[in-house]
Amino acid sequence: ELQQKVEEIELLKMELQMLETERVRLSLLEEKFMDVLQLLQQLRDLNISKRALGKILLSTLESCRDPQNEKAHLFEVLDTLHHELTACELLQNQPLGQTQDHRALVNPLLISC
């Protein structure tokens, strides 16, 4: 009976470790998602055309075509979209005083529980 309890504890430890790993992955995904949303808001404020934004999105989706692992693929798409948005000429041409660090922004999309 003691051996059975030890095995149960080991299984619970493994489950806890997997849950912690998933929590960290989701936290990283959320952070990247928030960065992308803030870049999109900045571009909206700069009146980017729908056509230019569509080209950025299509370019991102084209470069991330072949999903090997669905979880990794989602992060890859967000990361690529973030890269494409930061490379956008409108953001590059902004004077330094107008660009804001994403940590300094107050996030209107934040939902408190």
N, C-alpha and C positions, 0 to 999 in steps of 0.2 A: 504494500500500500504506500509506503514511503517512496519507493522508486517511481510509482505512478504519479505521486504529487510532484516529484522532482521533474519528471517529464512534462507535466502540465505547466509547471513554472517556466521551463525552458521554451515551451511553445508560446506562452504568453509574452515572454521576453522578446522572442522573434517577431511576434505580431506587433508589439510596441515599437520595436525598431523599424519595422516596415511602415507603420503609421507615422512615425517621426520623419522618416525619409520622404514620405508623401507630403507631409505638412511643409517641409522645407521646399520641396519642388513647387508646391502650390504658392508658397510665399514668393518665390522667385518669379513665377509666372505672373502673379498679381503685380509685382513691382514693374515688370517689363510692360504689362498691359497699361498700367497707369502712365508710364513714360510715353507710350504710343498715343494714348488719349490726350495727354498734355501737348504733344507735338501737333496733333490734329487740331486742337483748340487754337494753338498759336497760328497755324496755317489758316484756319477759318477767320481769325482776327485780321490776318493779312489779305483776306479776300482771294484766296487761291481759287482758281477756276475748277469747276467740277471735272472738266476734261483732264486737267493736269493731275488732279487728285486720283482720277480713275486710272490714268497711266501709271502712277506710282503703285496703286493697288494691283493692277494687272501685272506689272513688272515683278512685284513681290510674289504673287501667286505663281507666275511662270517659273521663277527661279526656285520655288519650293514645290515642285510637281510631284515627286515620287516619295510618298510617305513610307518609311520603313517601320518606324515605331510611332504610333499615333500620338503618344504623350510627347515624345521628343519632337515630332513634326510640328505640333502646336507651338512649342517654344521657338523652333526654327523660323516659323512663319512670322511670329511676333518680333523676333530679333531682326529678321530681314526687313520687315516693314519699318521698324525703328531706324535701321540703317538708311533705308531709302528716304524716309522722312527727314532725317537729319542732313542728308545730302541735298535736300531740296534748295534750289537757288533762292527762293524767297526768304528762307531762314538764314541762308549764308549771307545775303545782302543786307540783313537787318543790322543797324548800328548796335554796337556793344551795349549801350545803355538800355536798349529795348529788349534784349534777350534776357530771359529769366531762368535761373536755375530751377529745376523741377522741385527741389526741396523747399524753395522759397515760396512756391505757389500755394495758395489755399485751395484745396481740392473741393469743388462744389459737388462732385459725384460721390464723395465719401458717405457711406451709410453707417450710422452708428446703431448699435444694437442695444 
